[in-house]
Amino acid sequence: MPGGWLMGTDHELLGDRYRLLSAVHRGRGAVMWHAHDTRLRRNVAIKELRPPHHDDEPDLQTARRRALREARSAARLSHPAVVTVHDLLEANGRLWIVTELLEGLTLEETIRHLGQLPVHWSAWVGFQLLAGVRHAHETGVVHGAIEPANVLLTEDRVVLTDFGMAAIQGSGSTTIPVVRTAAYLAPERVTGGQPTVASDLWSFGATLYCAVEGRPPYAEAGSLTELERALDGDPEPPRRAGPLGPVMEGLLRRDPDERLTAKAAVSLLVGVLRRLGISAAPPGRRPEVPPARAFTT
């Protein structure tokens, strides 16, 4: 790790309670662990936050603020389409967020394996995901970084994760976009605007676009500067979207005031699901026609 940042080790015990079992993912700012809660005797997931470095020294204060923001944002939420946060602790000189343990692939990984998702599977994933996004907004939480890498697909759930970019509405907090999310940032975010409900909906639309097309709306933009130039024009119209086309078009409008509301987007998605013969079952319940048939038809 750069800057000498120390990562947790297998079987390390945190807070006299959580036993680290194995590292399952290393990202730009964190390491995800499988762990065991010895007090409640259940397996959990733990995110070990990697502090940003300033002049090769870890900025623990910045990491602490980020951890608190993420944990407090997610802890306010209780919904099947949002990851459940159990605990936040500082142990052994590092910061850790404890969440429910979920088994599955991210939407990004699924798209990478399949190329793109069939329309009826994308519509079901979008409907489930948007339910979680709406719940967060109604609770006063803006995610700020909706993208395929932050959407987990389990056997029967679609779960929005990683609230590290979230801003509590009305708190006056602001978020600096990161390069990894550039292709899924709303135009107003790229030019320095704060995360809002409308910007989350643009990012949701870009995520849905990627599910269907196998790439984000502005795939050629690999940086914030390139994306800012690309946003002068409209994204390439989706070729595989079919009945999902109006949903994407309505969500990817550059003017936030002209975008579809979440309620309107849900209505369109429900209509698409019904036309495709899939029940619009609420998150947490299995649909009458399992969307998993997407992989066999």
GULUMGU-916340 format. One record per residue (C-alpha): residue number from 1; z negated, y, x. Coordinates in nm, 4 decimals, always signed. Layout:
N
<atom votor="NUM" up="Z" north="Y" east="X"/>
...
//
This chain:
297
<atom votor="1" up="+0.0000" north="+0.0000" east="+0.0000"/>
<atom votor="2" up="+0.0826" north="+0.3499" east="+0.1326"/>
<atom votor="3" up="-0.1956" north="+0.5747" east="+0.2514"/>
<atom votor="4" up="-0.4284" north="+0.2801" east="+0.3074"/>
<atom votor="5" up="-0.5100" north="+0.2378" east="-0.0623"/>
<atom votor="6" up="-0.7200" north="-0.0753" east="-0.1086"/>
<atom votor="7" up="-0.6281" north="-0.3136" east="-0.3854"/>
<atom votor="8" up="-0.8712" north="-0.5420" east="-0.5642"/>
<atom votor="9" up="-0.9006" north="-0.9014" east="-0.4501"/>
<atom votor="10" up="-0.9001" north="-1.2328" east="-0.6340"/>
<atom votor="11" up="-1.2435" north="-1.3276" east="-0.7738"/>
<atom votor="12" up="-1.3836" north="-0.9790" east="-0.7107"/>
<atom votor="13" up="-1.6584" north="-0.8978" east="-0.9631"/>
<atom votor="14" up="-1.6494" north="-0.5556" east="-1.1293"/>
<atom votor="15" up="-1.9573" north="-0.3978" east="-1.2823"/>
<atom votor="16" up="-2.1413" north="-0.7304" east="-1.2708"/>
<atom votor="17" up="-1.9195" north="-0.8377" east="-1.5589"/>
<atom votor="18" up="-1.5434" north="-0.8668" east="-1.5004"/>
<atom votor="19" up="-1.4121" north="-1.1325" east="-1.2617"/>
<atom votor="20" up="-1.0611" north="-1.0633" east="-1.1257"/>
<atom votor="21" up="-0.8440" north="-1.3751" east="-1.1457"/>
<atom votor="22" up="-0.4918" north="-1.2817" east="-1.0363"/>
<atom votor="23" up="-0.2699" north="-0.9777" east="-0.9959"/>
<atom votor="24" up="+0.0226" north="-1.0032" east="-1.2371"/>
<atom votor="25" up="+0.2080" north="-0.6762" east="-1.1857"/>
<atom votor="26" up="+0.2188" north="-0.3957" east="-0.9311"/>
<atom votor="27" up="+0.3626" north="-0.0647" east="-1.0480"/>
<atom votor="28" up="+0.3970" north="+0.2868" east="-0.9117"/>
<atom votor="29" up="+0.0461" north="+0.3903" east="-1.0062"/>
<atom votor="30" up="-0.1463" north="+0.0766" east="-1.0937"/>
<atom votor="31" up="-0.1983" north="-0.2959" east="-1.0518"/>
<atom votor="32" up="-0.2418" north="-0.5156" east="-1.3592"/>
<atom votor="33" up="-0.4855" north="-0.8067" east="-1.3344"/>
<atom votor="34" up="-0.5767" north="-1.1102" east="-1.5372"/>
<atom votor="35" up="-0.9559" north="-1.1140" east="-1.5449"/>
<atom votor="36" up="-1.2502" north="-1.2790" east="-1.7190"/>
<atom votor="37" up="-1.5279" north="-1.0996" east="-1.9046"/>
<atom votor="38" up="-1.8316" north="-1.3057" east="-1.8036"/>
<atom votor="39" up="-2.0544" north="-1.1397" east="-2.0628"/>
<atom votor="40" up="-1.8382" north="-1.2104" east="-2.3690"/>
<atom votor="41" up="-1.6699" north="-1.5131" east="-2.2105"/>
<atom votor="42" up="-1.3146" north="-1.4074" east="-2.2808"/>
<atom votor="43" up="-1.0098" north="-1.3308" east="-2.0688"/>
<atom votor="44" up="-0.8967" north="-0.9700" east="-2.0518"/>
<atom votor="45" up="-0.6383" north="-0.7558" east="-1.8776"/>
<atom votor="46" up="-0.7527" north="-0.4925" east="-1.6302"/>
<atom votor="47" up="-0.5490" north="-0.2038" east="-1.4949"/>
<atom votor="48" up="-0.6548" north="-0.0971" east="-1.1476"/>
<atom votor="49" up="-0.5479" north="+0.2639" east="-1.1104"/>
<atom votor="50" up="-0.3933" north="+0.3702" east="-0.7843"/>
<atom votor="51" up="-0.4923" north="+0.7283" east="-0.7003"/>
<atom votor="52" up="-0.2083" north="+0.9671" east="-0.6131"/>
<atom votor="53" up="-0.2030" north="+1.0720" east="-0.2489"/>
<atom votor="54" up="-0.2176" north="+1.4276" east="-0.1218"/>
<atom votor="55" up="-0.1581" north="+1.4558" east="+0.2520"/>
<atom votor="56" up="-0.2127" north="+1.0801" east="+0.2860"/>
<atom votor="57" up="-0.5566" north="+1.0980" east="+0.1258"/>
<atom votor="58" up="-0.6207" north="+0.9418" east="-0.2159"/>
<atom votor="59" up="-0.6844" north="+1.2010" east="-0.4869"/>
<atom votor="60" up="-0.9689" north="+1.0255" east="-0.6679"/>
<atom votor="61" up="-1.0436" north="+1.3237" east="-0.8901"/>
<atom votor="62" up="-0.6876" north="+1.3242" east="-1.0263"/>
<atom votor="63" up="-0.7009" north="+0.9473" east="-1.0785"/>
<atom votor="64" up="-1.0338" north="+0.9779" east="-1.2600"/>
<atom votor="65" up="-0.8954" north="+1.2426" east="-1.4965"/>
<atom votor="66" up="-0.5893" north="+1.0279" east="-1.5606"/>
<atom votor="67" up="-0.8014" north="+0.7203" east="-1.6301"/>
<atom votor="68" up="-1.0231" north="+0.9067" east="-1.8718"/>
<atom votor="69" up="-0.7224" north="+1.0544" east="-2.0493"/>
<atom votor="70" up="-0.5585" north="+0.7138" east="-2.0861"/>
<atom votor="71" up="-0.8707" north="+0.5325" east="-2.1991"/>
<atom votor="72" up="-0.9848" north="+0.8013" east="-2.4419"/>
<atom votor="73" up="-0.6385" north="+0.8280" east="-2.5947"/>
<atom votor="74" up="-0.5939" north="+0.4559" east="-2.6472"/>
<atom votor="75" up="-0.9553" north="+0.3959" east="-2.7506"/>
<atom votor="76" up="-0.9070" north="+0.6251" east="-3.0510"/>
<atom votor="77" up="-0.6429" north="+0.3895" east="-3.1849"/>
<atom votor="78" up="-0.6819" north="+0.0649" east="-3.3774"/>
<atom votor="79" up="-0.3498" north="-0.0881" east="-3.4736"/>
<atom votor="80" up="-0.1685" north="-0.4194" east="-3.4088"/>
<atom votor="81" up="+0.1196" north="-0.2300" east="-3.2436"/>
<atom votor="82" up="-0.1086" north="-0.0476" east="-2.9968"/>
<atom votor="83" up="-0.2902" north="-0.2107" east="-2.7063"/>
<atom votor="84" up="-0.6680" north="-0.2366" east="-2.7584"/>
<atom votor="85" up="-0.8870" north="-0.0761" east="-2.4916"/>
<atom votor="86" up="-1.2238" north="-0.2470" east="-2.4305"/>
<atom votor="87" up="-1.3788" north="-0.0598" east="-2.1404"/>
<atom votor="88" up="-1.3400" north="+0.1948" east="-1.8593"/>
<atom votor="89" up="-1.5359" north="+0.1660" east="-1.5377"/>
<atom votor="90" up="-1.5539" north="+0.2901" east="-1.1836"/>
<atom votor="91" up="-1.6442" north="+0.0100" east="-0.9452"/>
<atom votor="92" up="-1.6124" north="-0.0534" east="-0.5733"/>
<atom votor="93" up="-1.4673" north="+0.2946" east="-0.5247"/>
<atom votor="94" up="-1.1815" north="+0.2373" east="-0.7668"/>
<atom votor="95" up="-1.1031" north="+0.3003" east="-1.1338"/>
<atom votor="96" up="-1.0350" north="+0.0238" east="-1.3875"/>
<atom votor="97" up="-0.9273" north="+0.0147" east="-1.7532"/>
<atom votor="98" up="-1.0073" north="-0.3063" east="-1.9437"/>
<atom votor="99" up="-0.7817" north="-0.4023" east="-2.2351"/>
<atom votor="100" up="-0.6993" north="-0.7009" east="-2.4518"/>
<atom votor="101" up="-0.5012" north="-0.9695" east="-2.2724"/>
<atom votor="102" up="-0.1493" north="-1.0078" east="-2.4097"/>
<atom votor="103" up="+0.1052" north="-1.2681" east="-2.3055"/>
<atom votor="104" up="+0.4704" north="-1.1765" east="-2.3212"/>
<atom votor="105" up="+0.7542" north="-0.9794" east="-2.1667"/>
<atom votor="106" up="+0.8128" north="-0.6077" east="-2.1770"/>
<atom votor="107" up="+1.1133" north="-0.4838" east="-2.3685"/>
<atom votor="108" up="+1.2574" north="-0.3748" east="-2.0332"/>
<atom votor="109" up="+1.2272" north="-0.7284" east="-1.8945"/>
<atom votor="110" up="+1.3749" north="-0.8770" east="-2.2125"/>
<atom votor="111" up="+1.6752" north="-0.6454" east="-2.1971"/>
<atom votor="112" up="+1.7212" north="-0.7278" east="-1.8297"/>
<atom votor="113" up="+1.7310" north="-1.1006" east="-1.9110"/>
<atom votor="114" up="+1.9553" north="-1.0795" east="-2.2199"/>
<atom votor="115" up="+2.1713" north="-0.7750" east="-2.1471"/>
<atom votor="116" up="+2.0951" north="-0.6284" east="-2.4881"/>
<atom votor="117" up="+1.9236" north="-0.7325" east="-2.8109"/>
<atom votor="118" up="+2.1085" north="-0.8210" east="-3.1320"/>
<atom votor="119" up="+2.0943" north="-0.5533" east="-3.4006"/>
<atom votor="120" up="+1.8613" north="-0.7394" east="-3.6358"/>
<atom votor="121" up="+1.6130" north="-0.8113" east="-3.3546"/>
<atom votor="122" up="+1.6318" north="-0.4473" east="-3.2365"/>
<atom votor="123" up="+1.5723" north="-0.3227" east="-3.5910"/>
<atom votor="124" up="+1.2606" north="-0.5397" east="-3.6281"/>
<atom votor="125" up="+1.1254" north="-0.4364" east="-3.2859"/>
<atom votor="126" up="+1.1937" north="-0.0715" east="-3.3703"/>
<atom votor="127" up="+1.0189" north="-0.0974" east="-3.7066"/>
<atom votor="128" up="+0.7098" north="-0.2581" east="-3.5529"/>
<atom votor="129" up="+0.6985" north="-0.0144" east="-3.2609"/>
<atom votor="130" up="+0.7395" north="+0.2917" east="-3.4807"/>
<atom votor="131" up="+0.4423" north="+0.1808" east="-3.6897"/>
<atom votor="132" up="+0.2271" north="+0.2032" east="-3.3771"/>
<atom votor="133" up="+0.3758" north="+0.5384" east="-3.2789"/>
<atom votor="134" up="+0.3057" north="+0.6794" east="-3.6261"/>
<atom votor="135" up="-0.0524" north="+0.5543" east="-3.6120"/>
<atom votor="136" up="-0.1039" north="+0.7282" east="-3.2789"/>
<atom votor="137" up="+0.0417" north="+1.0537" east="-3.4127"/>
<atom votor="138" up="-0.1697" north="+1.0398" east="-3.7276"/>
<atom votor="139" up="-0.4761" north="+0.9943" east="-3.5065"/>
<atom votor="140" up="-0.3780" north="+1.2984" east="-3.3010"/>
<atom votor="141" up="-0.2465" north="+1.1134" east="-2.9959"/>
<atom votor="142" up="+0.0956" north="+1.1741" east="-2.8413"/>
<atom votor="143" up="+0.2011" north="+0.8928" east="-2.6079"/>
<atom votor="144" up="+0.4258" north="+1.0999" east="-2.3839"/>
<atom votor="145" up="+0.6019" north="+0.8109" east="-2.2089"/>
<atom votor="146" up="+0.7588" north="+0.5766" east="-2.4640"/>
<atom votor="147" up="+1.0132" north="+0.3594" east="-2.2850"/>
<atom votor="148" up="+1.1082" north="-0.0108" east="-2.2679"/>
<atom votor="149" up="+0.8693" north="-0.0739" east="-1.9763"/>
<atom votor="150" up="+0.5752" north="+0.0325" east="-2.1948"/>
<atom votor="151" up="+0.6620" north="-0.1914" east="-2.4912"/>
<atom votor="152" up="+0.5287" north="-0.5468" east="-2.4768"/>
<atom votor="153" up="+0.6813" north="-0.8265" east="-2.6848"/>
<atom votor="154" up="+0.4428" north="-1.1141" east="-2.7581"/>
<atom votor="155" up="+0.5066" north="-1.4162" east="-2.9775"/>
<atom votor="156" up="+0.4566" north="-1.2151" east="-3.2968"/>
<atom votor="157" up="+0.3667" north="-0.8594" east="-3.1976"/>
<atom votor="158" up="+0.5366" north="-0.5517" east="-3.0576"/>
<atom votor="159" up="+0.2719" north="-0.3564" east="-2.8644"/>
<atom votor="160" up="+0.2860" north="-0.0045" east="-2.7228"/>
<atom votor="161" up="+0.0977" north="+0.0132" east="-2.3929"/>
<atom votor="162" up="+0.0249" north="+0.2586" east="-2.1104"/>
<atom votor="163" up="-0.1206" north="+0.5731" east="-2.2597"/>
<atom votor="164" up="-0.1624" north="+0.7255" east="-1.9140"/>
<atom votor="165" up="+0.0769" north="+1.0084" east="-2.0052"/>
<atom votor="166" up="-0.0835" north="+1.0708" east="-2.3438"/>
<atom votor="167" up="-0.2061" north="+1.4115" east="-2.4534"/>
<atom votor="168" up="-0.4567" north="+1.4645" east="-2.7316"/>
<atom votor="169" up="-0.2997" north="+1.7050" east="-2.9803"/>
<atom votor="170" up="-0.4649" north="+2.0430" east="-2.9627"/>
<atom votor="171" up="-0.6471" north="+1.9712" east="-2.6362"/>
<atom votor="172" up="-0.4288" north="+2.2059" east="-2.4370"/>
<atom votor="173" up="-0.3535" north="+1.9316" east="-2.1842"/>
<atom votor="174" up="-0.0094" north="+1.9034" east="-2.0362"/>
<atom votor="175" up="+0.1748" north="+1.6237" east="-1.8662"/>
<atom votor="176" up="+0.4174" north="+1.6282" east="-1.5765"/>
<atom votor="177" up="+0.7110" north="+1.3905" east="-1.6310"/>
<atom votor="178" up="+0.7596" north="+1.1160" east="-1.3735"/>
<atom votor="179" up="+1.0926" north="+0.9963" east="-1.2394"/>
<atom votor="180" up="+1.0517" north="+0.6453" east="-1.3835"/>
<atom votor="181" up="+1.0611" north="+0.7839" east="-1.7371"/>
<atom votor="182" up="+1.3337" north="+1.0442" east="-1.6824"/>
<atom votor="183" up="+1.5999" north="+0.8631" east="-1.8857"/>
<atom votor="184" up="+1.3666" north="+0.8463" east="-2.1877"/>
<atom votor="185" up="+1.2364" north="+1.2043" east="-2.1828"/>
<atom votor="186" up="+1.3322" north="+1.4413" east="-2.4636"/>
<atom votor="187" up="+1.5393" north="+1.7439" east="-2.3584"/>
<atom votor="188" up="+1.2500" north="+1.9844" east="-2.4093"/>
<atom votor="189" up="+1.0283" north="+1.7701" east="-2.1839"/>
<atom votor="190" up="+1.2853" north="+1.7736" east="-1.9063"/>
<atom votor="191" up="+1.2730" north="+2.1535" east="-1.9034"/>
<atom votor="192" up="+0.8938" north="+2.1597" east="-1.8798"/>
<atom votor="193" up="+0.7774" north="+2.1391" east="-2.2404"/>
<atom votor="194" up="+0.4579" north="+1.9629" east="-2.3391"/>
<atom votor="195" up="+0.4655" north="+1.6205" east="-2.5058"/>
<atom votor="196" up="+0.4825" north="+1.6476" east="-2.8837"/>
<atom votor="197" up="+0.5377" north="+1.4264" east="-3.1860"/>
<atom votor="198" up="+0.9057" north="+1.5258" east="-3.1803"/>
<atom votor="199" up="+0.9446" north="+1.4413" east="-2.8111"/>
<atom votor="200" up="+0.7844" north="+1.1003" east="-2.8706"/>
<atom votor="201" up="+1.0388" north="+1.0361" east="-3.1459"/>
<atom votor="202" up="+1.3260" north="+1.1220" east="-2.9102"/>
<atom votor="203" up="+1.1837" north="+0.8774" east="-2.6547"/>
<atom votor="204" up="+1.1483" north="+0.6146" east="-2.9279"/>
<atom votor="205" up="+1.5143" north="+0.6716" east="-3.0213"/>
<atom votor="206" up="+1.6197" north="+0.6367" east="-2.6570"/>
<atom votor="207" up="+1.4206" north="+0.3121" east="-2.6321"/>
<atom votor="208" up="+1.5880" north="+0.1762" east="-2.9460"/>
<atom votor="209" up="+1.9272" north="+0.2817" east="-2.8047"/>
<atom votor="210" up="+1.8533" north="+0.0859" east="-2.4844"/>
<atom votor="211" up="+1.7527" north="-0.2225" east="-2.6830"/>
<atom votor="212" up="+2.0900" north="-0.2299" east="-2.8594"/>
<atom votor="213" up="+2.3159" north="-0.1041" east="-2.5803"/>
<atom votor="214" up="+2.1379" north="-0.2457" east="-2.2773"/>
<atom votor="215" up="+2.1074" north="+0.0989" east="-2.1153"/>
<atom votor="216" up="+1.9450" north="+0.4347" east="-2.1965"/>
<atom votor="217" up="+2.1468" north="+0.7122" east="-2.3662"/>
<atom votor="218" up="+2.2075" north="+0.8944" east="-2.0377"/>
<atom votor="219" up="+2.2278" north="+0.5963" east="-1.8048"/>
<atom votor="220" up="+2.4092" north="+0.7947" east="-1.5368"/>
<atom votor="221" up="+2.1120" north="+1.0282" east="-1.4921"/>
<atom votor="222" up="+1.8838" north="+0.8835" east="-1.2269"/>
<atom votor="223" up="+1.6633" north="+1.1897" east="-1.1792"/>
<atom votor="224" up="+1.5230" north="+1.4799" east="-1.3789"/>
<atom votor="225" up="+1.7816" north="+1.7157" east="-1.2273"/>
<atom votor="226" up="+2.0711" north="+1.4862" east="-1.3188"/>
<atom votor="227" up="+1.9279" north="+1.4311" east="-1.6663"/>
<atom votor="228" up="+1.8948" north="+1.8049" east="-1.7246"/>
<atom votor="229" up="+2.2664" north="+1.8454" east="-1.6461"/>
<atom votor="230" up="+2.3625" north="+1.5443" east="-1.8585"/>
<atom votor="231" up="+2.1731" north="+1.6814" east="-2.1588"/>
<atom votor="232" up="+2.4295" north="+1.9597" east="-2.1886"/>
<atom votor="233" up="+2.6431" north="+1.6993" east="-2.3635"/>
<atom votor="234" up="+2.5776" north="+1.4333" east="-2.6238"/>
<atom votor="235" up="+2.5028" north="+1.0750" east="-2.5193"/>
<atom votor="236" up="+2.7836" north="+0.8237" east="-2.5442"/>
<atom votor="237" up="+2.7935" north="+0.6972" east="-2.9051"/>
<atom votor="238" up="+2.6412" north="+0.3482" east="-2.9288"/>
<atom votor="239" up="+2.9016" north="+0.0740" east="-2.9573"/>
<atom votor="240" up="+2.6814" north="-0.2117" east="-3.0789"/>
<atom votor="241" up="+2.4391" north="-0.0288" east="-3.3090"/>
<atom votor="242" up="+2.6066" north="-0.1037" east="-3.6420"/>
<atom votor="243" up="+2.3656" north="+0.0003" east="-3.9209"/>
<atom votor="244" up="+2.1191" north="+0.1356" east="-3.6623"/>
<atom votor="245" up="+2.3632" north="+0.4105" east="-3.5662"/>
<atom votor="246" up="+2.2258" north="+0.6731" east="-3.8102"/>
<atom votor="247" up="+1.8698" north="+0.6082" east="-3.6884"/>
<atom votor="248" up="+1.9643" north="+0.6741" east="-3.3261"/>
<atom votor="249" up="+2.1813" north="+0.9733" east="-3.4085"/>
<atom votor="250" up="+1.9002" north="+1.1305" east="-3.6083"/>
<atom votor="251" up="+1.6365" north="+1.0723" east="-3.3408"/>
<atom votor="252" up="+1.8446" north="+1.1805" east="-3.0401"/>
<atom votor="253" up="+1.9218" north="+1.5319" east="-3.1597"/>
<atom votor="254" up="+1.8581" north="+1.7899" east="-2.8898"/>
<atom votor="255" up="+1.6873" north="+2.0351" east="-3.1254"/>
<atom votor="256" up="+1.3391" north="+1.8962" east="-3.2051"/>
<atom votor="257" up="+1.3424" north="+2.0672" east="-3.5461"/>
<atom votor="258" up="+1.6575" north="+1.8759" east="-3.6447"/>
<atom votor="259" up="+1.5336" north="+1.5292" east="-3.5486"/>
<atom votor="260" up="+1.4436" north="+1.2652" east="-3.7984"/>
<atom votor="261" up="+1.0766" north="+1.2540" east="-3.8866"/>
<atom votor="262" up="+0.8931" north="+0.9273" east="-3.8327"/>
<atom votor="263" up="+0.8759" north="+0.8768" east="-4.2087"/>
<atom votor="264" up="+1.2523" north="+0.9201" east="-4.2442"/>
<atom votor="265" up="+1.3192" north="+0.6871" east="-3.9503"/>
<atom votor="266" up="+1.0937" north="+0.4193" east="-4.1020"/>
<atom votor="267" up="+1.2809" north="+0.4472" east="-4.4315"/>
<atom votor="268" up="+1.6139" north="+0.3947" east="-4.2557"/>
<atom votor="269" up="+1.4810" north="+0.0999" east="-4.0543"/>
<atom votor="270" up="+1.3418" north="-0.0667" east="-4.3673"/>
<atom votor="271" up="+1.6830" north="-0.0307" east="-4.5293"/>
<atom votor="272" up="+1.8523" north="-0.1890" east="-4.2276"/>
<atom votor="273" up="+1.6076" north="-0.4801" east="-4.2223"/>
<atom votor="274" up="+1.6562" north="-0.5502" east="-4.5910"/>
<atom votor="275" up="+2.0340" north="-0.5459" east="-4.5573"/>
<atom votor="276" up="+2.0014" north="-0.7935" east="-4.2714"/>
<atom votor="277" up="+1.7746" north="-1.0201" east="-4.4762"/>
<atom votor="278" up="+1.4575" north="-0.9569" east="-4.2736"/>
<atom votor="279" up="+1.1322" north="-0.8645" east="-4.4420"/>
<atom votor="280" up="+0.9809" north="-0.5348" east="-4.3300"/>
<atom votor="281" up="+0.6395" north="-0.6958" east="-4.2811"/>
<atom votor="282" up="+0.3643" north="-0.4691" east="-4.1464"/>
<atom votor="283" up="+0.2690" north="-0.5187" east="-3.7803"/>
<atom votor="284" up="+0.0377" north="-0.8121" east="-3.7311"/>
<atom votor="285" up="+0.2056" north="-1.0266" east="-3.9964"/>
<atom votor="286" up="+0.4907" north="-1.2650" east="-3.9386"/>
<atom votor="287" up="+0.8125" north="-1.1617" east="-4.1162"/>
<atom votor="288" up="+0.9555" north="-1.3942" east="-4.3783"/>
<atom votor="289" up="+1.2669" north="-1.4371" east="-4.1624"/>
<atom votor="290" up="+1.1496" north="-1.4659" east="-3.8000"/>
<atom votor="291" up="+1.3406" north="-1.2237" east="-3.5778"/>
<atom votor="292" up="+1.3326" north="-1.4891" east="-3.3053"/>
<atom votor="293" up="+1.6492" north="-1.6274" east="-3.4670"/>
<atom votor="294" up="+1.8214" north="-1.3528" east="-3.2681"/>
<atom votor="295" up="+1.8199" north="-1.5835" east="-2.9680"/>
<atom votor="296" up="+1.9874" north="-1.8728" east="-3.1471"/>
<atom votor="297" up="+2.2545" north="-1.7037" east="-3.3580"/>
//
